[in-house]
Amino acid sequence: MSFWLFIAVVVVASIANGAFRHFQTQLTIRKAIEQGQTLDPETLERLLEMERPTPPPALPGLIIGGVVMLAIGAGLALMGWFMSQTRPADLWQGLGAGCLVGLIGAGLLTSSLLVRNAKE
């Protein structure tokens, strides 16, 4: 229960922080206009850019995640093979789990290619 409470607090705090930053930016713009200052488009764009979060690059994360998942899949398949030395039925369980995780890794790598092609 405390784990989910912690997650809820983090999410609410993040949303509140974003709303507060947005409010402060709008308040700054409003005060500048009330004082009679002219805001050129460059200054206004700079103020609004400060409030926008910069999205993290998706491509390296997809590639790293894909490679890690492929390695985990290979490890699970290899573990199934080693376990099958004493219990032959474990071979199929290990290969199945390894293939599932490996396919997730292949999907992540394919997604990274699609994202790269979409950006270009």
MOPAC internal coordinates of N, CA, C and O (Angstrom, degrees):
PM7 1SCF
backbone

  N    0.0000 0     0.00 0     0.00 0    0    0    0
  C    1.4403 1     0.00 0     0.00 0    1    0    0
  C    1.5349 1   110.70 1     0.00 0    2    1    0
  O    1.2310 1   120.89 1   139.71 1    3    2    1
  N    1.3221 1   115.89 1   -40.29 1    3    2    1
  C    1.4664 1   118.60 1  -177.86 1    5    3    2
  C    1.5295 1   110.94 1   -68.06 1    6    5    3
  O    1.2310 1   120.18 1   149.14 1    7    6    5
  N    1.3368 1   117.25 1   -30.86 1    7    6    5
  C    1.4614 1   119.72 1   176.98 1    9    7    6
  C    1.5236 1   110.66 1   -61.63 1   10    9    7
  O    1.2310 1   120.28 1   131.57 1   11   10    9
  N    1.3339 1   117.08 1   -48.43 1   11   10    9
  C    1.4600 1   120.34 1  -178.85 1   13   11   10
  C    1.5189 1   111.51 1   -68.22 1   14   13   11
  O    1.2310 1   120.46 1   147.78 1   15   14   13
  N    1.3243 1   116.72 1   -32.22 1   15   14   13
  C    1.4568 1   119.90 1   175.02 1   17   15   14
  C    1.5269 1   110.41 1   -64.76 1   18   17   15
  O    1.2310 1   120.51 1   138.85 1   19   18   17
  N    1.3246 1   116.63 1   -41.15 1   19   18   17
  C    1.4613 1   121.03 1   177.00 1   21   19   18
  C    1.5339 1   110.62 1   -62.00 1   22   21   19
  O    1.2310 1   120.22 1   135.03 1   23   22   21
  N    1.3330 1   117.19 1   -44.97 1   23   22   21
  C    1.4663 1   120.73 1   178.20 1   25   23   22
  C    1.5277 1   110.34 1   -60.18 1   26   25   23
  O    1.2310 1   120.08 1   136.60 1   27   26   25
  N    1.3254 1   117.46 1   -43.40 1   27   26   25
  C    1.4660 1   121.04 1   179.44 1   29   27   26
  C    1.5173 1   111.15 1   -62.47 1   30   29   27
  O    1.2310 1   120.11 1   138.27 1   31   30   29
  N    1.3331 1   117.39 1   -41.73 1   31   30   29
  C    1.4717 1   120.98 1   179.65 1   33   31   30
  C    1.5285 1   110.30 1   -64.32 1   34   33   31
  O    1.2310 1   120.08 1   138.43 1   35   34   33
  N    1.3246 1   117.44 1   -41.57 1   35   34   33
  C    1.4629 1   120.73 1   179.73 1   37   35   34
  C    1.5255 1   110.56 1   -64.26 1   38   37   35
  O    1.2310 1   120.20 1   136.61 1   39   38   37
  N    1.3218 1   117.22 1   -43.39 1   39   38   37
  C    1.4651 1   120.48 1  -179.83 1   41   39   38
  C    1.5247 1   110.93 1   -65.14 1   42   41   39
  O    1.2310 1   120.48 1   134.37 1   43   42   41
  N    1.3217 1   116.69 1   -45.63 1   43   42   41
  C    1.4704 1   120.13 1   179.91 1   45   43   42
  C    1.5268 1   110.50 1   -64.01 1   46   45   43
  O    1.2310 1   119.88 1   139.09 1   47   46   45
  N    1.3197 1   117.83 1   -40.91 1   47   46   45
  C    1.4644 1   120.74 1   178.87 1   49   47   46
  C    1.5220 1   111.22 1   -64.21 1   50   49   47
  O    1.2310 1   120.29 1   141.19 1   51   50   49
  N    1.3210 1   117.04 1   -38.81 1   51   50   49
  C    1.4637 1   120.49 1   178.68 1   53   51   50
  C    1.5278 1   110.96 1   -65.31 1   54   53   51
  O    1.2310 1   120.50 1   136.32 1   55   54   53
  N    1.3201 1   116.64 1   -43.68 1   55   54   53
  C    1.4648 1   120.36 1   178.99 1   57   55   54
  C    1.5242 1   110.38 1   -65.12 1   58   57   55
  O    1.2310 1   120.29 1   137.70 1   59   58   57
  N    1.3354 1   117.06 1   -42.30 1   59   58   57
  C    1.4576 1   120.72 1   179.59 1   61   59   58
  C    1.5245 1   111.14 1   -64.24 1   62   61   59
  O    1.2310 1   120.15 1   141.24 1   63   62   61
  N    1.3185 1   117.32 1   -38.76 1   63   62   61
  C    1.4573 1   121.09 1   178.37 1   65   63   62
  C    1.5276 1   110.62 1   -63.80 1   66   65   63
  O    1.2310 1   120.02 1   136.14 1   67   66   65
  N    1.3211 1   117.57 1   -43.86 1   67   66   65
  C    1.4649 1   120.50 1   177.84 1   69   67   66
  C    1.5207 1   112.26 1   -62.58 1   70   69   67
  O    1.2310 1   120.80 1   137.65 1   71   70   69
  N    1.3285 1   116.07 1   -42.35 1   71   70   69
  C    1.4633 1   119.79 1   178.92 1   73   71   70
  C    1.5213 1   110.98 1   -65.54 1   74   73   71
  O    1.2310 1   120.12 1   140.52 1   75   74   73
  N    1.3299 1   117.38 1   -39.48 1   75   74   73
  C    1.4641 1   120.88 1   179.49 1   77   75   74
  C    1.5216 1   111.11 1   -65.58 1   78   77   75
  O    1.2310 1   120.39 1   137.24 1   79   78   77
  N    1.3332 1   116.86 1   -42.76 1   79   78   77
  C    1.4638 1   120.18 1   178.16 1   81   79   78
  C    1.5287 1   110.94 1   -62.78 1   82   81   79
  O    1.2310 1   120.36 1   138.43 1   83   82   81
  N    1.3182 1   116.91 1   -41.57 1   83   82   81
  C    1.4589 1   120.95 1   178.40 1   85   83   82
  C    1.5301 1   110.02 1   -62.68 1   86   85   83
  O    1.2310 1   120.38 1   136.02 1   87   86   85
  N    1.3270 1   116.87 1   -43.98 1   87   86   85
  C    1.4561 1   121.25 1   179.27 1   89   87   86
  C    1.5231 1   111.04 1   -61.53 1   90   89   87
  O    1.2310 1   120.00 1   137.02 1   91   90   89
  N    1.3316 1   117.60 1   -42.98 1   91   90   89
  C    1.4620 1   121.27 1  -179.49 1   93   91   90
  C    1.5347 1   111.39 1   -64.89 1   94   93   91
  O    1.2310 1   119.94 1   140.26 1   95   94   93
  N    1.3063 1   117.71 1   -39.74 1   95   94   93
  C    1.4646 1   120.74 1   178.15 1   97   95   94
  C    1.5222 1   110.40 1   -64.62 1   98   97   95
  O    1.2310 1   120.63 1   134.55 1   99   98   97
  N    1.3303 1   116.40 1   -45.45 1   99   98   97
  C    1.4615 1   119.55 1   179.06 1  101   99   98
  C    1.5269 1   111.17 1   -64.08 1  102  101   99
  O    1.2310 1   120.50 1   143.37 1  103  102  101
  N    1.3404 1   116.65 1   -36.63 1  103  102  101
  C    1.4633 1   120.56 1   178.21 1  105  103  102
  C    1.5288 1   110.83 1   -65.60 1  106  105  103
  O    1.2310 1   120.07 1   140.18 1  107  106  105
  N    1.3108 1   117.47 1   -39.82 1  107  106  105
  C    1.4713 1   121.50 1   177.95 1  109  107  106
  C    1.5208 1   110.60 1   -63.10 1  110  109  107
  O    1.2310 1   120.40 1   135.17 1  111  110  109
  N    1.3188 1   116.83 1   -44.83 1  111  110  109
  C    1.4720 1   120.43 1   178.96 1  113  111  110
  C    1.5202 1   110.35 1   -64.10 1  114  113  111
  O    1.2310 1   120.64 1   137.21 1  115  114  113
  N    1.3222 1   116.39 1   -42.79 1  115  114  113
  C    1.4668 1   120.23 1  -179.23 1  117  115  114
  C    1.5266 1   111.29 1   -63.13 1  118  117  115
  O    1.2310 1   120.21 1   136.40 1  119  118  117
  N    1.3464 1   117.21 1   -43.60 1  119  118  117
  C    1.4687 1   120.07 1   179.63 1  121  119  118
  C    1.5232 1   111.48 1   -64.09 1  122  121  119
  O    1.2310 1   120.53 1   140.67 1  123  122  121
  N    1.3251 1   116.60 1   -39.33 1  123  122  121
  C    1.4651 1   119.40 1   179.16 1  125  123  122
  C    1.5237 1   110.41 1   -63.32 1  126  125  123
  O    1.2310 1   120.16 1   139.12 1  127  126  125
  N    1.3147 1   117.30 1   -40.88 1  127  126  125
  C    1.4687 1   120.32 1   179.61 1  129  127  126
  C    1.5223 1   110.54 1   -68.36 1  130  129  127
  O    1.2310 1   120.07 1   139.61 1  131  130  129
  N    1.3434 1   117.47 1   -40.39 1  131  130  129
  C    1.4610 1   120.57 1   179.23 1  133  131  130
  C    1.5210 1   112.39 1   -64.26 1  134  133  131
  O    1.2310 1   119.88 1   149.11 1  135  134  133
  N    1.3298 1   117.84 1   -30.89 1  135  134  133
  C    1.4584 1   121.41 1   179.69 1  137  135  134
  C    1.5196 1   111.42 1   -82.69 1  138  137  135
  O    1.2310 1   120.17 1   179.68 1  139  138  137
  N    1.3036 1   117.28 1    -0.32 1  139  138  137
  C    1.4510 1   120.66 1   176.20 1  141  139  138
  C    1.5132 1   114.65 1    86.16 1  142  141  139
  O    1.2310 1   119.97 1  -168.98 1  143  142  141
  N    1.3092 1   117.67 1    11.02 1  143  142  141
  C    1.4600 1   120.25 1   178.60 1  145  143  142
  C    1.5251 1   108.58 1   -79.39 1  146  145  143
  O    1.2310 1   121.74 1   -37.60 1  147  146  145
  N    1.3072 1   114.27 1   142.40 1  147  146  145
  C    1.4610 1   118.20 1   176.22 1  149  147  146
  C    1.5250 1   108.53 1   -92.94 1  150  149  147
  O    1.2310 1   121.53 1   -47.02 1  151  150  149
  N    1.2977 1   114.68 1   132.98 1  151  150  149
  C    1.4656 1   120.16 1   179.45 1  153  151  150
  C    1.5205 1   108.12 1  -105.14 1  154  153  151
  O    1.2310 1   121.23 1   -69.89 1  155  154  153
  N    1.3075 1   115.25 1   110.11 1  155  154  153
  C    1.4545 1   118.46 1   177.01 1  157  155  154
  C    1.5353 1   109.02 1   -72.05 1  158  157  155
  O    1.2310 1   119.91 1   -18.99 1  159  158  157
  N    1.3074 1   117.78 1   161.01 1  159  158  157
  C    1.4701 1   120.38 1  -176.90 1  161  159  158
  C    1.5308 1   113.74 1   -58.06 1  162  161  159
  O    1.2310 1   120.35 1   147.33 1  163  162  161
  N    1.3490 1   116.94 1   -32.67 1  163  162  161
  C    1.4696 1   119.26 1   179.21 1  165  163  162
  C    1.5249 1   111.41 1   -64.89 1  166  165  163
  O    1.2310 1   120.48 1   133.54 1  167  166  165
  N    1.3293 1   116.68 1   -46.46 1  167  166  165
  C    1.4585 1   120.86 1  -179.53 1  169  167  166
  C    1.5226 1   110.58 1   -64.75 1  170  169  167
  O    1.2310 1   120.67 1   136.66 1  171  170  169
  N    1.3019 1   116.32 1   -43.34 1  171  170  169
  C    1.4615 1   120.52 1   179.23 1  173  171  170
  C    1.5309 1   110.90 1   -62.75 1  174  173  171
  O    1.2310 1   120.76 1   138.18 1  175  174  173
  N    1.3164 1   116.15 1   -41.82 1  175  174  173
  C    1.4708 1   120.08 1   178.84 1  177  175  174
  C    1.5272 1   110.78 1   -65.16 1  178  177  175
  O    1.2310 1   120.09 1   140.68 1  179  178  177
  N    1.3383 1   117.43 1   -39.32 1  179  178  177
  C    1.4596 1   120.73 1   178.14 1  181  179  178
  C    1.5313 1   111.30 1   -63.56 1  182  181  179
  O    1.2310 1   120.79 1   137.65 1  183  182  181
  N    1.3334 1   116.10 1   -42.35 1  183  182  181
  C    1.4635 1   119.44 1   178.15 1  185  183  182
  C    1.5245 1   111.29 1   -63.34 1  186  185  183
  O    1.2310 1   120.70 1   138.56 1  187  186  185
  N    1.3211 1   116.26 1   -41.44 1  187  186  185
  C    1.4614 1   119.32 1  -179.24 1  189  187  186
  C    1.5236 1   111.89 1   -73.31 1  190  189  187
  O    1.2310 1   119.74 1   149.96 1  191  190  189
  N    1.3252 1   118.11 1   -30.04 1  191  190  189
  C    1.4711 1   120.69 1   177.81 1  193  191  190
  C    1.5078 1   111.16 1   -68.43 1  194  193  191
  O    1.2310 1   120.18 1   146.98 1  195  194  193
  N    1.3457 1   117.26 1   -33.02 1  195  194  193
  C    1.4580 1   120.16 1   179.40 1  197  195  194
  C    1.5260 1   110.75 1   -62.65 1  198  197  195
  O    1.2310 1   120.22 1   149.59 1  199  198  197
  N    1.3148 1   117.18 1   -30.41 1  199  198  197
  C    1.4619 1   119.83 1  -177.20 1  201  199  198
  C    1.5224 1   112.10 1   -84.15 1  202  201  199
  O    1.2310 1   119.97 1   155.36 1  203  202  201
  N    1.3245 1   117.67 1   -24.64 1  203  202  201
  C    1.4669 1   120.32 1  -179.97 1  205  203  202
  C    1.5243 1   110.34 1   -76.83 1  206  205  203
  O    1.2310 1   120.45 1   -50.40 1  207  206  205
  N    1.3183 1   116.74 1   129.60 1  207  206  205
  C    1.4632 1   117.47 1   176.00 1  209  207  206
  C    1.5200 1   109.94 1   -73.41 1  210  209  207
  O    1.2310 1   120.88 1   -36.80 1  211  210  209
  N    1.3015 1   115.92 1   143.20 1  211  210  209
  C    1.4576 1   119.41 1   177.84 1  213  211  210
  C    1.5201 1   108.28 1   -84.31 1  214  213  211
  O    1.2310 1   119.87 1   -56.06 1  215  214  213
  N    1.3155 1   117.85 1   123.94 1  215  214  213
  C    1.4620 1   119.04 1  -178.71 1  217  215  214
  C    1.5197 1   110.74 1   -70.80 1  218  217  215
  O    1.2310 1   120.51 1   -38.60 1  219  218  217
  N    1.3175 1   116.63 1   141.40 1  219  218  217
  C    1.4634 1   118.80 1   178.66 1  221  219  218
  C    1.5195 1   109.97 1   -70.43 1  222  221  219
  O    1.2310 1   120.04 1   -29.63 1  223  222  221
  N    1.3088 1   117.54 1   150.37 1  223  222  221
  C    1.4552 1   118.95 1   178.30 1  225  223  222
  C    1.5242 1   109.98 1   -65.72 1  226  225  223
  O    1.2310 1   120.66 1   -52.07 1  227  226  225
  N    1.3201 1   116.35 1   127.93 1  227  226  225
  C    1.4643 1   120.73 1  -175.76 1  229  227  226
  C    1.5166 1   111.96 1   -80.84 1  230  229  227
  O    1.2310 1   120.13 1   151.22 1  231  230  229
  N    1.3047 1   117.35 1   -28.78 1  231  230  229
  C    1.4608 1   120.63 1  -171.43 1  233  231  230
  C    1.5219 1   113.72 1   -63.87 1  234  233  231
  O    1.2310 1   118.13 1   127.78 1  235  234  233
  N    1.3490 1   121.17 1   -52.22 1  235  234  233
  C    1.4667 1   118.62 1  -178.86 1  237  235  234
  C    1.5228 1   112.62 1   -61.92 1  238  237  235
  O    1.2310 1   120.20 1   143.56 1  239  238  237
  N    1.3337 1   117.23 1   -36.44 1  239  238  237
  C    1.4580 1   119.95 1   179.41 1  241  239  238
  C    1.5108 1   112.18 1   -64.10 1  242  241  239
  O    1.2310 1   120.35 1   140.94 1  243  242  241
  N    1.3148 1   116.94 1   -39.06 1  243  242  241
  C    1.4635 1   120.11 1   178.94 1  245  243  242
  C    1.5231 1   111.12 1   -67.95 1  246  245  243
  O    1.2310 1   120.61 1   138.93 1  247  246  245
  N    1.3106 1   116.44 1   -41.07 1  247  246  245
  C    1.4729 1   119.64 1  -179.37 1  249  247  246
  C    1.5276 1   110.15 1   -66.78 1  250  249  247
  O    1.2310 1   120.45 1   133.18 1  251  250  249
  N    1.3253 1   116.75 1   -46.82 1  251  250  249
  C    1.4657 1   120.06 1  -179.47 1  253  251  250
  C    1.5264 1   110.27 1   -63.19 1  254  253  251
  O    1.2310 1   120.44 1   135.14 1  255  254  253
  N    1.3221 1   116.76 1   -44.86 1  255  254  253
  C    1.4576 1   120.04 1   178.43 1  257  255  254
  C    1.5187 1   112.06 1   -61.38 1  258  257  255
  O    1.2310 1   120.52 1   139.13 1  259  258  257
  N    1.3311 1   116.62 1   -40.87 1  259  258  257
  C    1.4579 1   120.24 1   179.23 1  261  259  258
  C    1.5089 1   112.74 1   -64.34 1  262  261  259
  O    1.2310 1   120.39 1   137.20 1  263  262  261
  N    1.3229 1   116.85 1   -42.80 1  263  262  261
  C    1.4652 1   120.45 1   179.94 1  265  263  262
  C    1.5275 1   110.12 1   -66.20 1  266  265  263
  O    1.2310 1   120.39 1   137.57 1  267  266  265
  N    1.3348 1   116.86 1   -42.43 1  267  266  265
  C    1.4628 1   120.32 1   179.53 1  269  267  266
  C    1.5271 1   110.45 1   -62.99 1  270  269  267
  O    1.2310 1   120.32 1   136.46 1  271  270  269
  N    1.3306 1   117.00 1   -43.54 1  271  270  269
  C    1.4658 1   119.81 1  -179.57 1  273  271  270
  C    1.5272 1   111.15 1   -65.87 1  274  273  271
  O    1.2310 1   119.72 1   142.28 1  275  274  273
  N    1.3204 1   118.14 1   -37.72 1  275  274  273
  C    1.4640 1   119.79 1   176.12 1  277  275  274
  C    1.5244 1   110.99 1   -62.93 1  278  277  275
  O    1.2310 1   120.36 1   139.12 1  279  278  277
  N    1.3276 1   116.91 1   -40.88 1  279  278  277
  C    1.4665 1   120.31 1   179.01 1  281  279  278
  C    1.5303 1   110.83 1   -65.91 1  282  281  279
  O    1.2310 1   120.30 1   139.21 1  283  282  281
  N    1.3170 1   117.02 1   -40.79 1  283  282  281
  C    1.4620 1   120.01 1   178.01 1  285  283  282
  C    1.5252 1   110.19 1   -64.97 1  286  285  283
  O    1.2310 1   120.18 1   138.49 1  287  286  285
  N    1.3282 1   117.26 1   -41.51 1  287  286  285
  C    1.4590 1   120.62 1   177.83 1  289  287  286
  C    1.5130 1   112.42 1   -60.48 1  290  289  287
  O    1.2310 1   121.01 1   137.54 1  291  290  289
  N    1.3312 1   115.67 1   -42.46 1  291  290  289
  C    1.4649 1   119.22 1   178.19 1  293  291  290
  C    1.5290 1   110.28 1   -65.66 1  294  293  291
  O    1.2310 1   120.37 1   142.05 1  295  294  293
  N    1.3217 1   116.90 1   -37.95 1  295  294  293
  C    1.4570 1   120.73 1   178.58 1  297  295  294
  C    1.5231 1   112.14 1   -65.43 1  298  297  295
  O    1.2310 1   120.55 1   139.98 1  299  298  297
  N    1.3297 1   116.55 1   -40.02 1  299  298  297
  C    1.4602 1   119.41 1   178.05 1  301  299  298
  C    1.5265 1   111.13 1   -66.53 1  302  301  299
  O    1.2310 1   120.14 1   138.96 1  303  302  301
  N    1.3173 1   117.33 1   -41.04 1  303  302  301
  C    1.4612 1   120.15 1   178.25 1  305  303  302
  C    1.5238 1   110.43 1   -63.99 1  306  305  303
  O    1.2310 1   120.55 1   138.44 1  307  306  305
  N    1.3216 1   116.56 1   -41.56 1  307  306  305
  C    1.4669 1   120.91 1   178.40 1  309  307  306
  C    1.5297 1   110.72 1   -65.87 1  310  309  307
  O    1.2310 1   120.48 1   141.57 1  311  310  309
  N    1.3184 1   116.69 1   -38.43 1  311  310  309
  C    1.4560 1   120.44 1   177.22 1  313  311  310
  C    1.5325 1   110.62 1   -63.32 1  314  313  311
  O    1.2310 1   120.37 1   139.64 1  315  314  313
  N    1.3432 1   116.90 1   -40.36 1  315  314  313
  C    1.4581 1   120.33 1   176.26 1  317  315  314
  C    1.5166 1   111.86 1   -61.46 1  318  317  315
  O    1.2310 1   120.59 1   141.56 1  319  318  317
  N    1.3305 1   116.48 1   -38.44 1  319  318  317
  C    1.4627 1   119.43 1   179.04 1  321  319  318
  C    1.5273 1   110.88 1   -66.48 1  322  321  319
  O    1.2310 1   120.80 1   136.52 1  323  322  321
  N    1.3592 1   116.07 1   -43.48 1  323  322  321
  C    1.4655 1   118.88 1   179.00 1  325  323  322
  C    1.5237 1   111.43 1   -64.57 1  326  325  323
  O    1.2310 1   120.23 1   140.16 1  327  326  325
  N    1.3267 1   117.16 1   -39.84 1  327  326  325
  C    1.4592 1   120.08 1   179.77 1  329  327  326
  C    1.5210 1   111.72 1   -69.15 1  330  329  327
  O    1.2310 1   120.13 1   154.22 1  331  330  329
  N    1.3164 1   117.35 1   -25.78 1  331  330  329
  C    1.4667 1   120.09 1  -179.17 1  333  331  330
  C    1.5241 1   112.24 1   -71.67 1  334  333  331
  O    1.2310 1   120.26 1   169.03 1  335  334  333
  N    1.3101 1   117.11 1   -10.97 1  335  334  333
  C    1.4601 1   119.89 1   177.94 1  337  335  334
  C    1.5196 1   110.85 1   -66.07 1  338  337  335
  O    1.2310 1   120.48 1   149.22 1  339  338  337
  N    1.3401 1   116.68 1   -30.78 1  339  338  337
  C    1.4646 1   120.03 1   178.52 1  341  339  338
  C    1.5231 1   112.11 1  -104.11 1  342  341  339
  O    1.2310 1   120.50 1   147.93 1  343  342  341
  N    1.3444 1   116.65 1   -32.07 1  343  342  341
  C    1.4684 1   121.17 1   178.14 1  345  343  342
  C    1.5235 1   107.95 1  -131.93 1  346  345  343
  O    1.2310 1   119.45 1   -77.01 1  347  346  345
  N    1.3140 1   118.66 1   102.99 1  347  346  345
  C    1.4689 1   121.94 1  -173.98 1  349  347  346
  C    1.5351 1   114.64 1   -59.48 1  350  349  347
  O    1.2310 1   119.54 1   153.85 1  351  350  349
  N    1.3142 1   118.48 1   -26.15 1  351  350  349
  C    1.4701 1   120.43 1  -178.97 1  353  351  350
  C    1.5294 1   111.79 1   -69.39 1  354  353  351
  O    1.2310 1   119.88 1   158.53 1  355  354  353
  N    1.3178 1   117.83 1   -21.47 1  355  354  353
  C    1.4642 1   120.98 1  -178.45 1  357  355  354
  C    1.5205 1   112.98 1   -71.01 1  358  357  355
  O    1.2310 1   120.46 1   163.04 1  359  358  357
  N    1.3180 1   116.72 1   -16.96 1  359  358  357
  C    1.4613 1   119.43 1   179.59 1  361  359  358
  C    1.5190 1   110.49 1   -59.80 1  362  361  359
  O    1.2310 1   120.08 1   133.15 1  363  362  361
  N    1.3159 1   117.45 1   -46.85 1  363  362  361
  C    1.4681 1   120.57 1  -176.00 1  365  363  362
  C    1.5226 1   111.82 1   -70.60 1  366  365  363
  O    1.2310 1   120.46 1   147.36 1  367  366  365
  N    1.3129 1   116.73 1   -32.64 1  367  366  365
  C    1.4639 1   119.19 1   177.11 1  369  367  366
  C    1.5274 1   110.66 1   -67.17 1  370  369  367
  O    1.2310 1   120.55 1   136.18 1  371  370  369
  N    1.3135 1   116.55 1   -43.82 1  371  370  369
  C    1.4626 1   120.26 1   179.07 1  373  371  370
  C    1.5112 1   112.15 1   -66.51 1  374  373  371
  O    1.2310 1   120.76 1   137.85 1  375  374  373
  N    1.3394 1   116.15 1   -42.15 1  375  374  373
  C    1.4675 1   119.07 1   177.97 1  377  375  374
  C    1.5236 1   111.52 1   -65.60 1  378  377  375
  O    1.2310 1   120.49 1   141.16 1  379  378  377
  N    1.3304 1   116.68 1   -38.84 1  379  378  377
  C    1.4680 1   119.89 1   178.79 1  381  379  378
  C    1.5185 1   112.16 1   -63.98 1  382  381  379
  O    1.2310 1   120.66 1   133.21 1  383  382  381
  N    1.3272 1   116.34 1   -46.79 1  383  382  381
  C    1.4737 1   119.78 1   178.99 1  385  383  382
  C    1.5199 1   110.78 1   -64.92 1  386  385  383
  O    1.2310 1   120.69 1   139.15 1  387  386  385
  N    1.3403 1   116.28 1   -40.85 1  387  386  385
  C    1.4617 1   119.65 1   179.36 1  389  387  386
  C    1.5105 1   112.32 1   -64.39 1  390  389  387
  O    1.2310 1   120.67 1   138.96 1  391  390  389
  N    1.3328 1   116.32 1   -41.04 1  391  390  389
  C    1.4718 1   119.59 1   178.47 1  393  391  390
  C    1.5193 1   111.38 1   -65.88 1  394  393  391
  O    1.2310 1   120.26 1   139.97 1  395  394  393
  N    1.3238 1   117.11 1   -40.03 1  395  394  393
  C    1.4682 1   120.28 1   179.43 1  397  395  394
  C    1.5255 1   110.73 1   -61.43 1  398  397  395
  O    1.2310 1   120.42 1   130.63 1  399  398  397
  N    1.3100 1   116.79 1   -49.37 1  399  398  397
  C    1.4648 1   120.23 1  -179.26 1  401  399  398
  C    1.5278 1   110.30 1   -67.93 1  402  401  399
  O    1.2310 1   120.07 1   142.25 1  403  402  401
  N    1.3401 1   117.48 1   -37.75 1  403  402  401
  C    1.4603 1   120.61 1   177.66 1  405  403  402
  C    1.5163 1   112.42 1   -63.63 1  406  405  403
  O    1.2310 1   120.45 1   142.77 1  407  406  405
  N    1.3331 1   116.75 1   -37.23 1  407  406  405
  C    1.4697 1   119.40 1   177.38 1  409  407  406
  C    1.5236 1   111.63 1   -68.31 1  410  409  407
  O    1.2310 1   120.23 1   146.27 1  411  410  409
  N    1.3124 1   117.17 1   -33.73 1  411  410  409
  C    1.4682 1   119.44 1   174.34 1  413  411  410
  C    1.5308 1   109.73 1   -63.30 1  414  413  411
  O    1.2310 1   120.65 1   137.55 1  415  414  413
  N    1.3347 1   116.36 1   -42.45 1  415  414  413
  C    1.4655 1   120.20 1   176.95 1  417  415  414
  C    1.5156 1   111.85 1   -62.87 1  418  417  415
  O    1.2310 1   120.27 1   139.19 1  419  418  417
  N    1.3294 1   117.09 1   -40.81 1  419  418  417
  C    1.4677 1   120.11 1   177.75 1  421  419  418
  C    1.5256 1   110.48 1   -64.37 1  422  421  419
  O    1.2310 1   120.61 1   142.49 1  423  422  421
  N    1.3265 1   116.44 1   -37.51 1  423  422  421
  C    1.4680 1   119.86 1   176.57 1  425  423  422
  C    1.5129 1   112.51 1   -64.07 1  426  425  423
  O    1.2310 1   120.44 1   140.35 1  427  426  425
  N    1.3290 1   116.76 1   -39.65 1  427  426  425
  C    1.4670 1   120.02 1   177.58 1  429  427  426
  C    1.5277 1   111.46 1   -65.46 1  430  429  427
  O    1.2310 1   120.52 1   138.28 1  431  430  429
  N    1.3188 1   116.61 1   -41.72 1  431  430  429
  C    1.4715 1   119.59 1   178.22 1  433  431  430
  C    1.5231 1   110.95 1   -65.83 1  434  433  431
  O    1.2310 1   119.94 1   140.39 1  435  434  433
  N    1.3226 1   117.73 1   -39.61 1  435  434  433
  C    1.4671 1   121.04 1   176.53 1  437  435  434
  C    1.5242 1   110.12 1   -63.72 1  438  437  435
  O    1.2310 1   120.41 1   138.95 1  439  438  437
  N    1.3276 1   116.83 1   -41.05 1  439  438  437
  C    1.4690 1   120.43 1   177.79 1  441  439  438
  C    1.5182 1   111.32 1   -61.48 1  442  441  439
  O    1.2310 1   120.36 1   142.27 1  443  442  441
  N    1.3366 1   116.91 1   -37.73 1  443  442  441
  C    1.4662 1   118.92 1   179.32 1  445  443  442
  C    1.5228 1   110.73 1   -64.91 1  446  445  443
  O    1.2310 1   120.41 1   143.34 1  447  446  445
  N    1.3326 1   116.82 1   -36.66 1  447  446  445
  C    1.4776 1   119.51 1   176.08 1  449  447  446
  C    1.5149 1   111.27 1   -66.23 1  450  449  447
  O    1.2310 1   120.35 1   139.38 1  451  450  449
  N    1.3319 1   116.93 1   -40.62 1  451  450  449
  C    1.4608 1   119.81 1   179.91 1  453  451  450
  C    1.5219 1   111.40 1   -66.83 1  454  453  451
  O    1.2310 1   120.32 1   141.31 1  455  454  453
  N    1.3272 1   117.00 1   -38.69 1  455  454  453
  C    1.4655 1   120.06 1   178.64 1  457  455  454
  C    1.5200 1   110.28 1   -66.64 1  458  457  455
  O    1.2310 1   120.51 1   139.23 1  459  458  457
  N    1.3422 1   116.62 1   -40.77 1  459  458  457
  C    1.4559 1   119.69 1   179.34 1  461  459  458
  C    1.5267 1   110.07 1   -63.75 1  462  461  459
  O    1.2310 1   119.70 1   137.02 1  463  462  461
  N    1.3218 1   118.17 1   -42.98 1  463  462  461
  C    1.4719 1   121.05 1   179.45 1  465  463  462
  C    1.5093 1   110.98 1   -66.57 1  466  465  463
  O    1.2310 1   119.58 1   144.85 1  467  466  465
  N    1.3307 1   118.40 1   -35.15 1  467  466  465
  C    1.4619 1   120.79 1   179.22 1  469  467  466
  C    1.5152 1   111.12 1   -69.47 1  470  469  467
  O    1.2310 1   119.89 1   145.51 1  471  470  469
  N    1.3429 1   117.82 1   -34.49 1  471  470  469
  C    1.4644 1   120.32 1   178.71 1  473  471  470
  C    1.5204 1   111.59 1   -70.34 1  474  473  471
  O    1.2310 1   120.89 1   145.87 1  475  474  473
  N    1.3270 1   115.91 1   -34.13 1  475  474  473
  C    1.4732 1   119.00 1  -178.70 1  477  475  474
  C    1.4939 1   108.86 1   -76.44 1  478  477  475
  O    1.2310 1   120.10 1   180.00 1  479  478  477

